[in-house]
């Protein structure tokens, strides 16, 4: 008499290393101002088609973002520029930005956010000002990313965030745009899991990319988190990493990757790495983990093994 069969998915969940590698495959990166040399080096590390999101920096010209997208596309990576609405004075300028992105860099997906510019450059205030119309579709955009906040937002209530996300999804679905959600980085796996459960309760089943901080020093990480308004950092991060007195020790998101790999369920969940410690070190770490080159340690921690 044969015992019960094991499905591939169940086998993967039962093997922590396989689960980690499966979760990591298809990861994406966030880049701010990658140089031509960095972009060329990325192509040596990452699989072709890896998504690299190009951050919107206040004061950066549209031409600079377009140039970065062109470089990424030229080496076989997939640029996903941020479209920070408050950085543009008019819809006509956004239209020109999109036209050049699609024509010069083959961009088909953008992350549409309001942006932090205060005051805004013009009358545009929110991502919905761009999503709720035909502009994206007319310029060849077929997919958009939307921002998610598992740990909340320092200036917007949870109820306002939920309502805004629902409105943006409804508007994008009406236009036939594909949708995914990219979250702000968070240091509480339980908050991420609870937020994902809330999305499910709301009937939101779009793919989600969970924002995680890549390998860096704890001091650097705390500086960026403070700037981005990520709450509960000092105690939560120090407790997780055991580095309360070692601000210059190194941080890696291994424990978070392990926890999310086991909790991901539907498979529509992928990691998105913010490269506070450098774009290339983050890319190398993430690719090694995606290849399963890890050794498990106590709890949910693991270390990355050197290439053989």
C-alpha positions as CSV (number, residue, x, y, z in Angstrom):
1,X,0.0,0.0,0.0
2,X,1.5,3.3,-1.1
3,X,1.6,6.3,1.3
4,X,0.2,9.7,0.5
5,X,1.8,11.4,-2.4
6,X,3.6,14.7,-1.9
7,X,2.9,17.6,-4.3
8,X,5.8,19.7,-5.6
9,X,4.4,22.7,-3.7
10,X,4.2,20.8,-0.4
11,X,7.7,19.4,-1.0
12,X,9.0,22.9,-1.4
13,X,7.3,24.1,1.8
14,X,8.8,21.1,3.7
15,X,12.3,22.0,2.5
16,X,13.2,25.4,3.9
17,X,16.1,26.0,1.4
18,X,13.9,25.1,-1.6
19,X,11.1,27.4,-0.2
20,X,13.6,30.3,0.2
21,X,15.0,29.9,-3.3
22,X,11.5,29.6,-4.8
23,X,10.3,32.7,-3.1
24,X,13.4,34.6,-4.2
25,X,13.2,33.7,-7.9
26,X,11.9,36.7,-9.7
27,X,13.0,39.2,-7.1
28,X,13.3,42.9,-8.1
29,X,15.6,45.7,-7.1
30,X,15.3,49.4,-6.4
31,X,18.0,51.7,-7.9
32,X,18.4,55.4,-7.3
33,X,21.2,56.7,-9.5
34,X,23.0,53.7,-11.0
35,X,26.0,54.6,-13.1
36,X,26.7,53.1,-16.5
37,X,29.4,51.0,-14.9
38,X,27.0,49.7,-12.3
39,X,24.3,48.9,-14.9
40,X,26.9,46.9,-16.9
41,X,28.0,45.0,-13.8
42,X,24.3,44.3,-12.9
43,X,23.9,42.5,-16.2
44,X,26.7,40.1,-15.2
45,X,24.9,39.2,-11.9
46,X,21.2,39.2,-12.6
47,X,19.1,37.0,-14.9
48,X,17.9,38.7,-18.0
49,X,14.6,40.4,-17.6
50,X,15.0,41.1,-13.9
51,X,13.0,44.2,-12.9
52,X,15.0,47.2,-11.7
53,X,12.8,50.0,-10.4
54,X,14.2,53.5,-11.0
55,X,13.5,55.7,-8.0
56,X,12.1,59.2,-8.4
57,X,14.4,61.7,-6.8
58,X,13.1,65.3,-6.2
59,X,14.9,67.7,-8.4
60,X,16.1,65.0,-10.9
61,X,15.3,65.8,-14.5
62,X,13.0,63.5,-16.5
63,X,15.9,63.1,-19.0
64,X,18.1,61.5,-16.3
65,X,15.5,58.9,-15.4
66,X,15.0,58.1,-19.1
67,X,18.7,57.7,-19.6
68,X,18.9,55.2,-16.7
69,X,16.0,53.2,-18.2
70,X,17.6,53.1,-21.6
71,X,20.8,51.7,-20.1
72,X,19.0,49.0,-18.2
73,X,17.0,48.0,-21.2
74,X,20.1,47.9,-23.3
75,X,21.8,45.2,-21.1
76,X,18.7,43.0,-21.0
77,X,17.2,44.1,-17.7
78,X,13.6,45.4,-17.3
79,X,13.4,49.1,-16.2
80,X,10.3,50.1,-14.1
81,X,10.6,53.8,-13.6
82,X,8.8,55.5,-10.7
83,X,6.2,58.0,-12.0
84,X,6.1,60.5,-9.0
85,X,3.1,62.6,-10.0
86,X,3.8,65.6,-7.7
87,X,7.2,66.1,-9.5
88,X,5.4,67.2,-12.7
89,X,3.8,70.6,-13.2
90,X,1.3,69.4,-15.8
91,X,-0.1,66.3,-17.4
92,X,1.5,67.3,-20.7
93,X,4.9,66.9,-19.1
94,X,4.0,63.4,-17.8
95,X,2.7,62.6,-21.3
96,X,6.1,63.5,-22.7
97,X,7.9,61.5,-20.0
98,X,5.9,58.4,-20.8
99,X,6.2,58.9,-24.6
100,X,10.0,58.9,-24.3
101,X,10.2,56.0,-21.8
102,X,8.2,53.8,-24.1
103,X,9.9,54.9,-27.3
104,X,13.5,55.0,-26.1
105,X,13.6,52.4,-23.4
106,X,10.7,50.1,-24.3
107,X,9.1,50.7,-20.9
108,X,5.7,49.0,-20.5
109,X,5.4,49.2,-16.7
110,X,5.7,52.1,-14.3
111,X,5.3,52.5,-10.6
112,X,2.8,55.3,-10.1
113,X,3.1,57.2,-6.8
114,X,2.2,60.6,-5.5
115,X,5.7,61.4,-4.5
116,X,7.0,63.3,-1.5
117,X,7.5,66.7,-3.2
118,X,5.9,69.4,-1.0
119,X,4.7,71.6,-2.3
120,X,4.0,69.8,-5.6
121,X,5.4,71.2,-8.9
122,X,1.9,72.0,-10.1
123,X,-1.8,71.1,-9.5
124,X,-1.3,67.3,-9.6
125,X,-1.5,65.8,-6.1
126,X,-2.1,62.0,-6.2
127,X,-1.4,58.9,-8.3
128,X,-5.1,58.8,-9.1
129,X,-4.7,62.0,-11.1
130,X,-2.7,60.0,-13.7
131,X,-4.3,56.6,-13.3
132,X,-7.9,57.8,-13.8
133,X,-7.7,58.6,-17.5
134,X,-6.4,57.3,-20.8
135,X,-2.9,58.7,-20.6
136,X,-1.1,55.6,-19.5
137,X,-2.8,53.3,-21.9
138,X,-2.4,55.7,-24.8
139,X,1.4,55.8,-24.3
140,X,1.7,52.0,-24.3
141,X,1.8,51.3,-20.6
142,X,0.2,47.9,-20.0
143,X,1.0,47.4,-16.3
144,X,1.4,49.7,-13.2
145,X,2.7,49.2,-9.8
146,X,1.0,50.8,-6.8
147,X,2.4,51.6,-3.4
148,X,1.5,49.6,-0.3
149,X,2.3,50.3,3.4
150,X,2.2,47.3,5.7
151,X,3.7,49.4,8.5
152,X,1.5,52.5,7.8
153,X,2.4,56.0,6.6
154,X,3.6,58.8,8.9
155,X,1.2,61.3,7.4
156,X,-1.8,59.3,6.2
157,X,-4.2,57.2,8.2
158,X,-4.7,53.5,7.7
159,X,-8.3,54.1,6.5
160,X,-7.1,56.7,4.0
161,X,-4.5,54.4,2.7
162,X,-7.0,51.5,2.2
163,X,-9.5,53.8,0.4
164,X,-6.8,55.3,-1.9
165,X,-5.5,51.9,-2.8
166,X,-9.0,50.6,-3.6
167,X,-9.7,53.7,-5.8
168,X,-6.5,53.3,-7.7
169,X,-7.1,49.6,-8.3
170,X,-10.7,50.2,-9.5
171,X,-9.5,52.9,-11.9
172,X,-6.7,50.8,-13.3
173,X,-8.9,47.7,-13.8
174,X,-11.5,49.9,-15.6
175,X,-8.7,50.8,-18.1
176,X,-7.6,47.1,-18.5
177,X,-4.2,47.7,-16.9
178,X,-2.4,44.9,-15.1
179,X,-1.6,45.7,-11.5
180,X,0.9,44.8,-8.9
181,X,1.6,46.3,-5.5
182,X,5.1,47.2,-4.2
183,X,5.4,47.9,-0.5
184,X,7.5,50.2,1.6
185,X,10.2,48.3,3.4
186,X,9.1,47.0,6.8
187,X,10.8,45.3,9.7
188,X,7.9,43.3,11.1
189,X,7.1,40.1,9.3
190,X,3.9,39.8,11.4
191,X,2.7,43.3,10.1
192,X,3.4,42.2,6.5
193,X,1.4,38.9,7.0
194,X,-1.5,40.8,8.6
195,X,-1.5,43.4,5.8
196,X,-1.6,40.6,3.2
197,X,-4.5,39.0,5.0
198,X,-6.3,42.4,4.9
199,X,-5.8,42.6,1.2
200,X,-7.4,39.2,0.8
201,X,-10.3,40.2,2.9
202,X,-10.8,43.2,0.6
203,X,-10.8,40.9,-2.4
204,X,-7.5,42.3,-3.7
205,X,-5.6,39.4,-5.2
206,X,-3.0,41.2,-7.4
207,X,0.7,40.2,-7.1
208,X,2.6,41.8,-4.3
209,X,6.3,42.7,-4.1
210,X,7.3,43.0,-0.5
211,X,9.9,45.7,0.1
212,X,12.9,44.6,2.1
213,X,16.1,46.3,2.9
214,X,19.1,44.6,1.4
215,X,22.3,43.9,3.2
216,X,23.8,47.0,4.8
217,X,25.0,48.4,8.1
218,X,22.5,48.8,10.9
219,X,23.4,52.5,11.2
220,X,22.7,53.1,7.5
221,X,19.5,51.2,7.7
222,X,18.2,53.2,10.7
223,X,19.1,56.4,8.9
224,X,17.1,55.5,5.8
225,X,14.2,54.1,7.8
226,X,14.0,57.4,9.8
227,X,14.0,59.4,6.6
228,X,11.2,57.2,5.1
229,X,9.0,57.3,8.2
230,X,9.1,53.6,9.0
231,X,7.9,53.3,12.5
232,X,8.9,51.0,15.4
233,X,12.4,50.7,13.9
234,X,14.9,51.2,16.8
235,X,13.4,48.6,19.1
236,X,12.1,46.2,16.5
237,X,15.2,46.1,14.3
238,X,17.6,45.9,17.2
239,X,15.6,43.1,18.8
240,X,15.4,41.1,15.6
241,X,19.1,41.5,14.7
242,X,20.4,41.3,18.3
243,X,22.4,44.5,17.5
244,X,21.2,46.9,20.1
245,X,24.7,48.1,21.0
246,X,26.3,47.4,17.5
247,X,25.0,50.0,15.2
248,X,27.9,49.4,12.7
249,X,27.3,45.7,12.5
250,X,25.9,44.3,9.3
251,X,22.2,43.7,8.6
252,X,20.8,41.1,6.2
253,X,17.1,40.3,5.6
254,X,17.6,36.6,5.9
255,X,15.1,36.1,8.7
256,X,12.4,38.0,6.9
257,X,13.0,36.1,3.7
258,X,12.7,32.8,5.5
259,X,9.4,33.9,7.3
260,X,7.8,35.2,4.1
261,X,8.9,32.1,2.1
262,X,7.0,29.9,4.4
263,X,3.9,32.2,4.7
264,X,3.5,33.2,1.0
265,X,0.7,30.8,0.2
266,X,-0.6,31.8,-3.2
267,X,2.9,32.2,-4.8
268,X,1.9,35.7,-6.1
269,X,4.4,37.2,-3.6
270,X,7.9,38.2,-4.4
271,X,10.7,40.2,-2.7
272,X,11.7,43.7,-3.7
273,X,15.0,44.9,-2.4
274,X,16.0,48.5,-1.5
275,X,19.7,48.7,-2.0
276,X,20.8,50.9,0.9
277,X,24.1,49.1,1.2
278,X,24.8,49.4,-2.6
279,X,23.1,48.1,-5.7
280,X,25.7,45.5,-6.6
281,X,26.1,43.9,-3.1
282,X,22.3,43.7,-2.9
283,X,22.1,42.1,-6.3
284,X,24.8,39.6,-5.6
285,X,23.2,38.6,-2.2
286,X,19.7,38.2,-3.7
287,X,20.9,36.2,-6.7
288,X,22.9,33.8,-4.5
289,X,19.8,33.2,-2.3
290,X,17.6,32.7,-5.4
291,X,20.1,30.0,-6.5
292,X,19.7,28.3,-3.1
293,X,23.3,29.0,-2.0
294,X,22.4,29.3,1.6
295,X,23.2,27.4,4.9
296,X,20.5,27.4,7.5
297,X,21.3,28.7,11.0
298,X,19.4,29.0,14.2
299,X,15.8,30.2,14.1
300,X,14.9,31.5,10.6
301,X,18.4,32.9,9.9
302,X,20.7,31.7,7.2
303,X,24.0,32.7,5.7
304,X,24.9,33.0,2.0
305,X,27.5,30.6,0.8
306,X,30.3,31.8,-1.6
307,X,30.0,30.8,-5.2
308,X,31.5,27.4,-5.9
